[in-house]
Amino acid sequence: MQQPALLSRLLSEHVPLALAMLDVQDEVLWVSAGLLELLGMEEGDLVGKRLTDIVRMVCWSPVQNEVAVSAAGHRWQRVWLASERLDASRMVLMAETIPEGAPGGVAKLLAFVDLQGDQADKVPPFSDPHTGLASQWVFEDRLRHAMERADRQDQQLAVMLVRLDRADELRLSCGEPIMQTLLAQISRRLTGTLRGEDSVAYLGGDRWAVLIEHPVSPESLQAAALRCLEAMEAPFTLGRPPLLLTLSVGIALYPDDGSSSEQLMDRAGQALDQARPAGHVFFDRRLKKMLSQRMALRHRLQEALLSPDRHFAVAYQPQFDLATGGCVGIEALVRWRDPRRGMVSPDEFLPMVAEMGQMVRLDRWVIEQVVLQRQRWQAVGAPLSDLTIAVNLDASLLEQSVFDGRPLDRFLRQHCSELDWLVLEIDGRVLSRQADTHSLLLRRLSRMGVRLVVDNLGSAPVDLIRLAMLPISQGKIGRELVHGLMDSSPFARQAISALAQCLKALQLGSIMVGIETDEELAAARRKGIDQVQGNLLGAPMMAEALVERLEGGFDPRECLEP
């Protein structure tokens, strides 16, 4: 494409510029006759109105800087124009500038060049003819729409720029025809390696762009980059000695590394410039160091899971009844003693365990430890043996053929004959989505005496009516909602009131966790919550410390008095 020549010819030989002058609210102050003719409108249809309310402009891609028009302040874009007066969308070139010395109230000037007839065919195609991938201007349009989705859903996305290493040497030694074949083969390997929902485009210049949307994390992006690099390991055979090729990858995240599509692409390019052959680089260099530390932690966690008795422990946190002030149950919480960092937060290591597919192994170990601990309390006649013990259960444990092929009810029956003391807490989102799938197992557990609790209420939408059809006895309101009780926004208070009323109407008990302050405790009482749990009343502690705390003169009713 020779954009400067094309633009010059369009301006001098074909059509005049179509112009619109806008104020700071994007309301039209003045339009040229050329724009009115282009849109098929009258002056009164536009002047005094927001241009974007009348005309829809779908932006695609800016003209590349190296071939852009040299007019000061202009940056040309290819866009589609659409309005109710147009029979079909029209492709135009648009430039936006702030005119110098403009009268007061004028914020910007938009200039349009209509692409008519064979001129529209001279803009870049939707796909690259050699690789079959989306072209750059389609990719950047996808990127803009993805950024809008990310903003609406408060999510991240990422752009990976991929470069063929030693491309100039290959082109000289192999020739352009062989090079085009190689680029097509590399493109097929990349698309076959990445997820189907990832957008891949060929940018020209032996570079590719990849748009990765939710879910996005440094770990997943590193894994995607490594898959792209590994896709080159097999040699390329083109009727001559096999070629071993490598790629380099630069990664930028939105919105952390850039707030616009241009800035994000530029940051990914800067990262690519720093990447060694067959390597990958994040624009934010701290991410790679953090990932290295997390990979080391993950490796130690894998070793710990092979010998859980040596590395894990179970802590217990008491649960209190607001009406009587008595301790009515305890929750078992797993803890990991990392040899380098000491006690690691469950919020940090449990997601790793889930990623490794080892939650079944860990949860079963926790249940075994809880059964043994209760047996020890029974043996010495400790009052704690009369309390219910709650275990937070990962949904994977509900599958019928997990781990060693033993369903959960069979596993429990093999460890304990009486289970009326056991409470299993299951995430409400999972139960709401998979109620039909697991209903038979849940009913078998209920007939064995196991009590079932819906966990994390308030963190995501759940179908309470559907859950009430299951053998559920209680709903647990999560920390996120509880900690919002003291916010100035009334949402958390209203949400907790609504949840408490729904649970009562469905004849389900309620328990609120994460009680840290007297104000939160008082709010729980006002909302009609049945039970509470939190550091204000007792932090998680080892079994021995819990016995001393509850049997050594601690009276929680001092905190629980109205």
C-alpha positions as CSV (number, residue, x, y, z in Angstrom):
1,M,0.0,0.0,0.0
2,Q,1.2,3.5,-0.9
3,Q,-1.0,5.5,1.4
4,P,0.6,8.9,0.8
5,A,0.1,8.6,-3.0
6,L,-3.4,7.3,-2.6
7,L,-4.4,10.1,-0.3
8,S,-2.8,12.7,-2.6
9,R,-4.7,11.4,-5.5
10,L,-8.0,11.2,-3.6
11,L,-7.6,14.8,-2.4
12,S,-6.5,16.4,-5.7
13,E,-8.3,14.4,-8.4
14,H,-11.5,12.9,-6.9
15,V,-13.4,14.5,-4.1
16,P,-13.0,17.4,-1.7
17,L,-12.6,16.9,2.0
18,A,-15.8,16.5,4.0
19,L,-15.5,18.4,7.2
20,A,-17.2,18.7,10.6
21,M,-16.3,21.0,13.5
22,L,-17.2,19.8,17.0
23,D,-17.3,21.3,20.5
24,V,-16.1,19.6,23.7
25,Q,-19.3,17.6,24.0
26,D,-18.9,16.3,20.4
27,E,-21.8,18.5,19.3
28,V,-21.7,19.6,15.7
29,L,-21.0,23.3,15.3
30,W,-20.6,23.4,11.5
31,V,-20.5,20.9,8.6
32,S,-19.3,21.2,5.1
33,A,-21.5,20.5,2.1
34,G,-19.3,17.6,1.3
35,L,-20.1,15.8,4.5
36,L,-23.9,16.5,4.1
37,E,-23.7,15.0,0.7
38,L,-21.7,12.0,2.0
39,L,-24.3,11.3,4.7
40,G,-27.3,12.2,2.6
41,M,-28.4,14.7,5.3
42,E,-29.5,18.3,5.7
43,E,-27.6,20.8,7.8
44,G,-30.4,20.8,10.4
45,D,-30.0,17.1,10.9
46,L,-26.5,17.5,12.3
47,V,-25.8,21.0,13.7
48,G,-26.4,21.3,17.4
49,K,-26.5,17.5,17.9
50,R,-23.9,15.0,19.0
51,L,-22.3,13.5,15.9
52,T,-22.1,10.1,17.5
53,D,-25.8,10.1,18.2
54,I,-26.5,10.5,14.5
55,V,-23.6,8.8,12.8
56,R,-22.0,5.6,13.8
57,M,-18.3,5.3,13.2
58,V,-16.7,1.9,13.4
59,C,-13.0,2.4,13.7
60,W,-10.6,-0.1,12.2
61,S,-6.9,0.9,12.2
62,P,-4.8,4.0,11.9
63,V,-2.6,4.3,8.8
64,Q,0.9,3.2,9.7
65,N,3.2,6.0,10.9
66,E,5.8,5.5,8.3
67,V,3.3,6.1,5.5
68,A,1.0,8.5,7.2
69,V,0.1,11.9,5.8
70,S,2.6,14.5,7.0
71,A,-0.1,17.1,7.8
72,A,0.5,18.5,11.3
73,G,-1.8,17.0,13.8
74,H,-3.5,14.6,11.4
75,R,-3.7,10.9,12.0
76,W,-5.7,9.1,9.4
77,Q,-7.9,6.1,10.2
78,R,-10.0,3.8,8.0
79,V,-13.5,3.8,9.4
80,W,-17.0,2.7,8.4
81,L,-19.7,5.4,8.4
82,A,-23.3,4.4,9.0
83,S,-26.5,6.3,9.6
84,E,-30.2,6.0,9.1
85,R,-29.9,8.0,5.9
86,L,-27.3,5.7,4.3
87,D,-28.5,2.5,2.6
88,A,-25.2,0.8,3.5
89,S,-22.1,1.5,5.5
90,R,-19.4,3.5,3.7
91,M,-15.7,3.1,4.1
92,V,-13.8,6.4,4.5
93,L,-10.6,7.8,5.7
94,M,-10.9,10.1,8.7
95,A,-8.5,12.4,10.5
96,E,-9.1,14.3,13.7
97,T,-7.2,17.4,14.7
98,I,-7.3,20.4,17.0
99,P,-7.1,23.4,14.7
100,E,-4.7,26.2,15.8
101,G,-6.2,29.5,16.4
102,A,-9.8,28.1,16.4
103,P,-12.6,30.3,17.7
104,G,-13.8,29.7,21.3
105,G,-15.8,26.6,21.8
106,V,-14.3,24.7,18.9
107,A,-12.7,21.5,20.2
108,K,-11.8,19.4,17.1
109,L,-12.1,19.2,13.4
110,L,-12.9,15.9,11.7
111,A,-11.9,15.5,8.0
112,F,-13.3,12.6,5.9
113,V,-12.2,11.3,2.5
114,D,-14.7,9.0,0.7
115,L,-13.4,5.9,-0.8
116,Q,-15.4,5.2,-3.9
117,G,-15.3,2.6,-6.6
118,D,-12.0,0.9,-7.0
119,Q,-10.4,3.1,-4.3
120,A,-12.1,1.1,-1.6
121,D,-10.3,-2.0,-2.9
122,K,-7.0,-0.4,-2.3
123,V,-7.3,-0.3,1.5
124,P,-5.8,-3.3,3.3
125,P,-7.9,-6.5,3.1
126,F,-9.7,-8.2,6.0
127,S,-7.2,-11.1,5.8
128,D,-3.6,-11.5,4.8
129,P,-3.4,-13.3,1.4
130,H,-0.4,-15.4,2.3
131,T,-1.1,-16.6,5.8
132,G,-4.9,-16.5,5.7
133,L,-4.9,-14.7,9.1
134,A,-6.8,-11.5,10.0
135,S,-5.1,-8.4,8.9
136,Q,-3.7,-5.7,11.2
137,W,-6.6,-3.3,10.8
138,V,-9.1,-6.1,11.6
139,F,-7.0,-7.1,14.6
140,E,-6.9,-3.6,16.0
141,D,-10.7,-3.3,15.6
142,R,-11.0,-6.5,17.6
143,L,-8.7,-5.2,20.2
144,R,-10.7,-2.0,20.7
145,H,-13.9,-4.0,21.1
146,A,-12.2,-6.4,23.5
147,M,-10.9,-3.4,25.6
148,E,-14.5,-2.1,25.8
149,R,-15.7,-5.5,27.0
150,A,-12.8,-5.7,29.5
151,D,-13.8,-2.3,30.9
152,R,-17.5,-3.3,31.3
153,Q,-16.6,-6.5,33.0
154,D,-13.7,-5.2,35.0
155,Q,-11.3,-7.7,33.5
156,Q,-7.9,-7.8,31.9
157,L,-6.7,-8.7,28.4
158,A,-3.3,-9.0,26.9
159,V,-1.5,-8.5,23.5
160,M,1.4,-10.8,22.5
161,L,3.5,-9.7,19.6
162,V,5.4,-12.5,18.0
163,R,8.5,-12.1,15.8
164,L,10.3,-14.6,13.6
165,D,14.0,-14.6,14.6
166,R,16.6,-14.2,11.9
167,A,14.0,-13.4,9.3
168,D,16.2,-11.3,7.1
169,E,18.9,-14.0,7.0
170,L,16.2,-16.6,6.0
171,R,14.8,-14.4,3.3
172,L,18.3,-13.9,1.8
173,S,19.2,-17.6,2.0
174,C,15.9,-19.1,1.0
175,G,14.3,-16.6,-1.2
176,E,10.9,-14.8,-1.0
177,P,8.7,-17.8,-2.3
178,I,10.1,-20.1,0.3
179,M,9.7,-17.4,2.9
180,Q,6.0,-16.9,2.2
181,T,5.5,-20.7,2.5
182,L,7.3,-20.6,5.9
183,L,5.2,-17.7,7.1
184,A,2.0,-19.6,6.3
185,Q,3.3,-22.7,8.1
186,I,4.2,-20.7,11.1
187,S,0.8,-19.1,11.1
188,R,-0.9,-22.5,11.1
189,R,1.3,-23.7,14.0
190,L,0.4,-20.6,16.0
191,T,-3.3,-20.9,15.5
192,G,-3.2,-24.6,16.3
193,T,-1.3,-24.0,19.5
194,L,-3.4,-21.1,20.9
195,R,-7.0,-21.3,22.2
196,G,-9.8,-21.1,19.7
197,E,-11.0,-17.9,21.3
198,D,-7.7,-16.1,20.9
199,S,-7.4,-13.8,18.0
200,V,-4.3,-14.2,15.8
201,A,-3.3,-11.7,13.1
202,Y,-0.4,-11.3,10.7
203,L,1.0,-7.8,10.9
204,G,3.5,-8.1,8.1
205,G,7.2,-7.6,8.6
206,D,7.5,-11.3,9.9
207,R,5.4,-10.4,13.0
208,W,2.1,-11.7,14.4
209,A,-0.2,-10.3,17.0
210,V,-2.3,-12.4,19.5
211,L,-5.2,-11.0,21.5
212,I,-5.9,-12.9,24.7
213,E,-9.0,-12.2,26.7
214,H,-10.4,-13.4,30.0
215,P,-9.2,-15.3,31.9
216,V,-5.9,-13.6,31.9
217,S,-3.1,-14.0,34.4
218,P,0.7,-13.7,34.3
219,E,0.9,-17.5,34.6
220,S,-1.5,-18.2,31.7
221,L,0.2,-15.6,29.5
222,Q,3.6,-17.2,30.2
223,A,2.1,-20.6,29.4
224,A,0.7,-19.2,26.1
225,A,4.0,-17.7,25.2
226,L,5.9,-20.9,25.9
227,R,3.4,-22.9,23.8
228,C,4.1,-20.5,20.9
229,L,7.9,-21.0,21.3
230,E,7.5,-24.8,21.7
231,A,5.4,-24.9,18.5
232,M,8.6,-24.2,16.5
233,E,10.6,-27.1,17.9
234,A,9.7,-29.5,15.1
235,P,11.8,-28.7,12.0
236,F,10.3,-27.2,8.9
237,T,10.9,-29.3,5.7
238,L,10.5,-27.6,2.3
239,G,12.4,-30.0,0.0
240,R,15.8,-29.0,1.3
241,P,17.7,-29.5,4.6
242,P,15.2,-29.0,7.5
243,L,15.0,-25.6,9.0
244,L,15.0,-25.0,12.8
245,L,13.2,-21.7,13.5
246,T,12.6,-19.8,16.6
247,L,10.3,-17.0,17.7
248,S,10.5,-14.1,20.2
249,V,7.5,-12.8,22.2
250,G,6.6,-9.5,23.8
251,I,3.6,-9.2,26.2
252,A,1.6,-6.2,27.4
253,L,-1.4,-6.3,29.7
254,Y,-4.5,-4.0,29.6
255,P,-5.1,-1.8,31.5
256,D,-1.8,-2.1,33.5
257,D,0.6,-1.4,30.6
258,G,-1.5,0.8,28.4
259,S,-4.9,2.6,28.4
260,S,-5.4,2.7,24.6
261,S,-5.0,0.2,21.8
262,E,-2.1,2.2,20.3
263,Q,-0.3,2.4,23.6
264,L,-0.9,-1.3,24.4
265,M,0.5,-2.3,21.0
266,D,3.5,0.0,21.5
267,R,4.2,-1.4,24.9
268,A,4.0,-5.0,23.5
269,G,6.4,-3.9,20.8
270,Q,8.9,-2.5,23.4
271,A,8.7,-5.8,25.3
272,L,9.4,-7.6,22.0
273,D,12.4,-5.5,21.3
274,Q,13.9,-6.7,24.6
275,A,13.2,-10.3,24.0
276,R,16.1,-12.7,23.1
277,P,15.7,-15.2,20.3
278,A,13.4,-18.1,21.5
279,G,12.5,-16.0,24.6
280,H,9.6,-14.0,25.9
281,V,9.5,-10.7,27.8
282,F,6.7,-8.9,29.7
283,F,6.6,-5.1,29.4
284,D,6.4,-5.0,33.2
285,R,9.7,-6.7,34.0
286,R,8.5,-7.4,37.6
287,L,6.0,-9.9,36.3
288,K,8.7,-12.3,35.2
289,K,10.5,-12.1,38.5
290,M,7.2,-12.7,40.3
291,L,6.4,-15.7,38.0
292,S,9.8,-17.2,38.8
293,Q,9.1,-16.9,42.5
294,R,5.7,-18.4,42.0
295,M,7.0,-21.3,40.0
296,A,9.5,-22.1,42.8
297,L,6.6,-21.9,45.3
298,R,4.5,-24.1,43.1
299,H,7.4,-26.7,42.9
300,R,7.6,-26.8,46.7
301,L,3.8,-27.1,46.9
302,Q,3.9,-30.1,44.6
303,E,6.4,-31.8,46.9
304,A,4.4,-30.9,50.0
305,L,1.2,-32.5,48.5
306,L,3.1,-35.8,48.1
307,S,3.7,-35.9,51.9
308,P,0.9,-33.8,53.4
309,D,1.4,-35.1,57.0
310,R,4.8,-33.4,57.0
311,H,3.8,-30.1,55.4
312,F,0.2,-29.3,56.2
313,A,-1.8,-28.8,59.3
314,V,-5.5,-28.2,60.2
315,A,-6.5,-25.1,62.2
316,Y,-10.0,-24.7,63.7
317,Q,-12.1,-21.6,64.1
318,P,-15.1,-21.5,66.5
319,Q,-18.7,-20.6,65.4
320,F,-21.1,-19.0,67.8
321,D,-24.9,-18.9,68.1
322,L,-26.1,-15.3,68.4
323,A,-29.2,-16.2,70.4
324,T,-27.4,-18.2,73.2
325,G,-23.8,-17.0,72.9
326,G,-22.6,-20.6,72.9
327,C,-20.0,-22.2,70.6
328,V,-22.1,-24.5,68.4
329,G,-19.4,-25.6,65.9
330,I,-16.0,-25.2,64.4
331,E,-14.6,-24.9,60.9
332,A,-11.5,-26.9,59.8
333,L,-9.1,-24.8,57.8
334,V,-6.0,-26.1,56.1
335,R,-2.6,-24.5,56.6
336,W,0.7,-25.0,54.7
337,R,4.1,-24.7,56.4
338,D,6.4,-23.8,53.6
339,P,10.1,-24.5,54.6
340,R,11.2,-21.2,53.2
341,R,8.4,-18.8,53.9
342,G,6.8,-20.3,56.9
343,M,2.9,-20.3,57.0
344,V,1.5,-19.5,53.6
345,S,-1.9,-17.9,53.3
346,P,-4.6,-20.3,51.9
347,D,-5.6,-17.6,49.4
348,E,-2.2,-17.9,47.9
349,F,-1.6,-21.7,47.8
350,L,-5.2,-23.1,47.4
351,P,-5.6,-21.7,43.8
352,M,-2.3,-23.3,42.9
353,V,-3.5,-26.6,44.3
354,A,-6.7,-26.3,42.2
355,E,-4.6,-25.5,39.0
356,M,-2.6,-28.6,39.6
357,G,-5.8,-30.7,39.9
358,Q,-4.9,-31.8,43.4
359,M,-7.8,-30.3,45.5
360,V,-9.3,-33.8,45.8
361,R,-6.1,-35.1,47.4
362,L,-5.8,-32.2,49.8
363,D,-9.5,-32.1,50.8
364,R,-9.5,-35.8,51.5
365,W,-6.5,-35.5,53.6
366,V,-8.2,-32.7,55.6
367,I,-11.3,-34.8,56.1
368,E,-9.1,-37.7,57.4
369,Q,-7.4,-35.4,59.8
370,V,-10.7,-34.0,61.1
371,V,-12.0,-37.5,61.7
372,L,-8.9,-38.5,63.6
373,Q,-9.0,-35.3,65.7
374,R,-12.6,-35.8,66.6
375,Q,-11.8,-39.4,67.7
376,R,-9.0,-38.1,69.9
377,W,-11.4,-35.6,71.5
378,Q,-13.9,-38.4,72.0
379,A,-11.3,-40.6,73.6
380,V,-10.5,-38.0,76.3
381,G,-14.1,-36.8,76.7
382,A,-13.5,-33.3,75.4
383,P,-16.7,-31.2,74.9
384,L,-15.4,-30.3,71.5
385,S,-16.3,-33.8,70.3
386,D,-20.0,-32.7,70.7
387,L,-19.7,-29.8,68.2
388,T,-20.2,-29.9,64.5
389,I,-17.1,-29.6,62.4
390,A,-17.3,-27.9,59.0
391,V,-15.0,-28.6,56.1
392,N,-14.8,-26.4,53.0
393,L,-15.1,-28.8,50.1
394,D,-13.9,-28.2,46.5
395,A,-16.6,-29.0,44.0
396,S,-14.3,-31.5,42.3
397,L,-14.8,-33.8,45.2
398,L,-18.4,-34.2,44.2
399,E,-17.5,-35.9,40.9
400,Q,-18.2,-39.7,40.9
401,S,-15.0,-40.9,39.4
402,V,-12.3,-38.6,40.8
403,F,-9.0,-39.5,42.3
404,D,-9.1,-43.2,43.2
405,G,-12.7,-43.8,41.9
406,R,-14.3,-43.7,45.3
407,P,-17.4,-41.4,45.4
408,L,-17.5,-39.0,48.3
409,D,-20.2,-40.9,50.3
410,R,-18.3,-44.1,50.0
411,F,-15.0,-42.4,51.1
412,L,-16.7,-40.9,54.2
413,R,-18.4,-44.2,55.1
414,Q,-15.0,-46.0,55.1
415,H,-13.6,-43.5,57.6
416,C,-16.4,-43.0,60.0
417,S,-19.7,-44.8,60.7
418,E,-21.5,-41.8,62.3
419,L,-21.4,-38.6,60.4
420,D,-24.1,-36.4,62.0
421,W,-21.3,-34.1,63.3
422,L,-19.8,-33.4,59.8
423,V,-20.7,-30.3,57.9
424,L,-19.6,-29.9,54.2
425,E,-19.5,-26.3,52.9
426,I,-19.8,-26.1,49.1
427,D,-19.5,-23.0,46.9
428,G,-22.9,-21.7,46.0
429,R,-21.9,-20.9,42.4
430,V,-21.0,-24.5,41.8
431,L,-24.1,-25.9,43.4
432,S,-26.3,-23.5,41.6
433,R,-24.8,-24.5,38.2
434,Q,-24.5,-28.2,38.9
435,A,-27.5,-28.9,41.1
436,D,-29.0,-31.5,38.8
437,T,-25.6,-33.2,38.3
438,H,-24.9,-33.8,41.9
439,S,-28.3,-33.9,43.5
440,L,-28.3,-37.7,44.0
441,L,-24.9,-37.7,45.7
442,L,-26.0,-34.8,47.9
443,R,-29.1,-36.7,49.0
444,R,-27.1,-39.8,49.8
445,L,-24.8,-37.6,52.0
446,S,-27.8,-36.1,53.7
447,R,-29.2,-39.6,54.5
448,M,-25.9,-40.4,56.1
449,G,-26.3,-37.5,58.5
450,V,-23.9,-35.1,56.8
451,R,-25.1,-31.5,56.9
452,L,-24.7,-29.4,53.7
453,V,-24.0,-25.7,53.7
454,V,-24.0,-23.3,50.7
455,D,-20.8,-21.3,51.0
456,N,-19.8,-17.8,49.7
457,L,-23.2,-16.3,49.4
458,G,-23.0,-12.7,48.2
459,S,-19.8,-13.2,46.1
460,A,-21.7,-14.2,43.0
461,P,-25.3,-14.6,41.8
462,V,-26.8,-18.0,42.8
463,D,-30.2,-19.5,42.4
464,L,-31.4,-19.8,46.0
465,I,-34.8,-21.3,44.9
466,R,-33.0,-24.1,43.1
467,L,-30.6,-24.6,45.9
468,A,-33.5,-24.9,48.4
469,M,-34.6,-28.0,46.5
470,L,-31.4,-29.7,47.6
471,P,-30.8,-31.1,51.1
472,I,-29.2,-27.9,52.2
473,S,-29.4,-26.8,55.9
474,Q,-27.6,-23.5,56.0
475,G,-26.3,-20.6,53.9
476,K,-23.0,-18.9,54.6
477,I,-22.5,-15.2,53.9
478,G,-19.0,-14.5,52.7
479,R,-16.4,-12.0,53.8
480,E,-16.6,-9.7,50.8
481,L,-20.2,-8.8,51.7
482,V,-19.6,-8.6,55.4
483,H,-16.7,-6.2,55.1
484,G,-18.9,-4.0,53.0
485,L,-21.3,-3.5,55.9
486,M,-19.4,-0.4,57.0
487,D,-19.2,1.2,53.5
488,S,-21.1,4.4,52.9
489,S,-23.0,2.6,50.1
490,P,-26.1,0.9,51.3
491,F,-25.7,-2.0,48.9
492,A,-24.0,-4.4,51.3
493,R,-26.5,-3.7,54.1
494,Q,-29.4,-4.2,51.8
495,A,-27.9,-7.3,50.2
496,I,-27.3,-8.9,53.6
497,S,-30.9,-8.1,54.7
498,A,-32.3,-9.6,51.5
499,L,-30.1,-12.7,51.9
500,A,-31.1,-13.2,55.5
501,Q,-34.8,-12.9,54.7
502,C,-34.5,-15.3,51.8
503,L,-32.7,-17.9,53.9
504,K,-35.4,-17.6,56.6
505,A,-38.2,-17.9,54.1
506,L,-36.6,-21.0,52.7
507,Q,-36.2,-22.4,56.3
508,L,-32.4,-22.4,56.0
509,G,-30.1,-21.3,58.8
510,S,-27.6,-18.5,58.3
511,I,-24.0,-18.0,59.3
512,M,-21.9,-14.9,58.7
513,V,-18.1,-15.2,58.5
514,G,-15.3,-12.7,58.6
515,I,-16.6,-10.8,61.7
516,E,-13.7,-8.5,62.6
517,T,-15.3,-5.6,64.5
518,D,-18.0,-4.9,67.0
519,E,-19.9,-2.9,64.4
520,E,-20.0,-5.9,62.1
521,L,-21.2,-8.1,64.9
522,A,-23.9,-5.7,65.8
523,A,-25.0,-5.5,62.2
524,A,-25.2,-9.2,61.9
525,R,-27.5,-9.3,65.0
526,R,-29.7,-6.5,63.5
527,K,-30.0,-8.5,60.2
528,G,-31.3,-11.6,62.0
529,I,-28.3,-13.8,61.3
530,D,-28.3,-17.0,63.3
531,Q,-24.5,-17.7,63.7
532,V,-21.3,-15.8,63.4
533,Q,-17.6,-16.6,62.9
534,G,-14.6,-14.4,62.7
535,N,-11.4,-13.2,64.3
536,L,-13.3,-10.9,66.7
537,L,-14.6,-14.1,68.4
538,G,-11.7,-16.4,67.8
539,A,-9.0,-16.7,65.2
540,P,-8.2,-20.0,63.5
541,M,-5.9,-22.0,65.9
542,M,-4.5,-25.5,66.3
543,A,-6.5,-28.1,68.1
544,E,-4.6,-27.8,71.4
545,A,-4.9,-24.1,71.5
546,L,-8.7,-24.3,70.7
547,V,-9.2,-26.7,73.6
548,E,-7.4,-24.3,76.0
549,R,-9.3,-21.3,74.6
550,L,-12.8,-22.8,74.9
551,E,-12.2,-24.7,78.1
552,G,-9.9,-22.3,79.9
553,G,-12.2,-19.6,81.0
554,F,-12.9,-17.8,77.7
555,D,-16.5,-16.6,77.6
556,P,-17.5,-15.5,74.1
557,R,-20.8,-14.1,75.5
558,E,-18.9,-11.0,76.6
559,C,-18.5,-10.2,72.9
560,L,-21.9,-11.5,71.9
561,E,-24.0,-9.6,74.4
562,P,-26.5,-7.3,72.7
